[in-house]
Amino acid sequence: MTTKSDIAAAVADKTGSSKAAALEAIDAALDHIASTLAGGERVHLGGFGIFSVKPTKARKGRNPSTGEPVDIPAGRALKFKPAAELKGRI
């Protein structure tokens, strides 16, 4: 598993900046992506993929331990569609 710290170290090594500066840039980028998605907009990262938010309908579910019916409220789900370049590398 790769962590955000691992990514920051790789970015710092590749760009010649400090790990702290790379981590700050990564945090800023992730914060902007999260804010954009929270606003209901799509995020397209060329060569990587598209993040989007899809509304989900309210539905009936069942508690697996008791078998009782449960109402599941409407919500929003995060979707990711990988770009062809990313698919080709995996």
C-alpha positions as CSV (number, residue, x, y, z in Angstrom):
1,M,0.0,0.0,0.0
2,T,1.2,3.5,-0.8
3,T,0.5,6.3,1.6
4,K,0.3,10.1,1.0
5,S,3.7,10.4,2.6
6,D,5.1,7.9,0.1
7,I,3.7,9.9,-2.8
8,A,5.1,13.2,-1.3
9,A,8.5,11.6,-1.1
10,A,8.3,10.5,-4.7
11,V,7.2,13.9,-5.9
12,A,9.9,15.6,-3.9
13,D,12.5,13.3,-5.3
14,K,11.3,13.8,-8.9
15,T,10.9,17.6,-8.7
16,G,13.9,18.4,-6.4
17,S,11.7,20.1,-3.8
18,S,11.4,19.3,-0.2
19,K,9.1,16.6,1.1
20,A,7.2,19.2,3.2
21,A,6.6,21.3,0.1
22,A,5.5,18.3,-1.9
23,L,3.1,17.3,0.9
24,E,1.7,20.8,1.0
25,A,1.1,20.8,-2.7
26,I,-0.6,17.4,-2.6
27,D,-2.8,18.5,0.3
28,A,-3.8,21.6,-1.6
29,A,-4.7,19.5,-4.7
30,L,-6.7,17.0,-2.8
31,D,-8.5,19.7,-0.9
32,H,-9.5,21.4,-4.2
33,I,-10.6,18.1,-5.7
34,A,-12.8,17.3,-2.6
35,S,-14.3,20.8,-2.7
36,T,-15.1,20.5,-6.4
37,L,-16.8,17.1,-5.9
38,A,-18.7,18.4,-2.8
39,G,-20.1,21.1,-5.1
40,G,-21.4,18.5,-7.5
41,E,-18.9,19.1,-10.3
42,R,-16.7,16.5,-12.1
43,V,-12.9,16.4,-11.8
44,H,-11.1,15.4,-15.0
45,L,-7.4,14.5,-14.6
46,G,-6.0,14.0,-18.1
47,G,-4.4,10.6,-18.5
48,F,-5.6,9.5,-15.1
49,G,-9.4,9.5,-15.0
50,I,-12.6,11.3,-14.1
51,F,-14.1,11.6,-10.5
52,S,-17.8,12.4,-10.3
53,V,-20.6,12.3,-7.7
54,K,-23.7,10.3,-8.5
55,P,-26.9,10.7,-6.5
56,T,-28.4,7.5,-5.1
57,K,-32.1,6.8,-4.5
58,A,-33.6,5.9,-1.2
59,R,-34.2,2.2,-0.9
60,K,-35.2,-0.6,1.4
61,G,-32.5,-2.8,2.9
62,R,-32.4,-5.6,5.4
63,N,-30.4,-5.8,8.6
64,P,-28.2,-8.9,8.1
65,S,-28.1,-9.9,11.7
66,T,-31.8,-9.5,12.5
67,G,-33.5,-9.7,9.1
68,E,-35.5,-6.6,9.9
69,P,-36.2,-4.2,7.0
70,V,-34.2,-0.9,7.1
71,D,-34.8,2.3,5.2
72,I,-31.7,3.5,3.5
73,P,-31.9,7.2,2.8
74,A,-30.9,8.8,-0.6
75,G,-27.4,10.0,-0.7
76,R,-24.4,10.6,-3.0
77,A,-21.8,8.1,-4.2
78,L,-18.3,8.9,-5.5
79,K,-17.5,7.4,-8.9
80,F,-14.2,7.0,-10.7
81,K,-13.8,6.3,-14.4
82,P,-10.1,5.5,-15.2
83,A,-8.6,6.9,-18.4
84,A,-7.4,4.6,-21.2
85,E,-3.8,5.5,-20.4
86,L,-4.2,4.4,-16.8
87,K,-6.0,1.2,-17.8
88,G,-3.1,0.5,-20.2
89,R,-0.5,0.8,-17.4
90,I,-2.3,-1.6,-15.0
